[in-house]
Structure formats: structure tokens, C-alpha cells
């Protein structure tokens, strides 16, 4: 997921810099990027994505999606 955000930020840099971007996800990406003891690639990605000021919001389940999410897990 982070790799996809990084690739999109490289290709759409001028759009992302001009607007506030909110990433809706069910993964704890903001915690992963803010982890102080990260290593290697994750630290590089965190540094590159820090300039955009992305906001990560957890996805809220809609009633119709709750069952499919349960089955998928």
C-alpha cells in the first residue's frame, strides 16, 4: 500500500503538492510511517512522503461491507 502511494506521489507530484490528500485505509499506515525505529526502505518512503503532508484516515465499515470484511479476514 505504501509503495502504491509512493509511486502515485512520484507521478502526480504537482497535484499532491497543490491539494490536501486524505488516504482512506484499513491499515495503520500513519503509525508505520511515524515509527522511530524503522529501517531501510520504510524510512526512505517515510521521508519522501513527509513533504506532502498526507492525512491517513481509517476506513469505516458500511453495514453491507461488514460481512464481506469478516469473510475476507
ABEGO torsion letter per residue (X at the ends): XAAAAAAAAAAAAAAAAABBBBBBBABBAAAAAABAABBEAAAAAAAAAAAAGBBBBBBBBBAAAAAAAAAAX
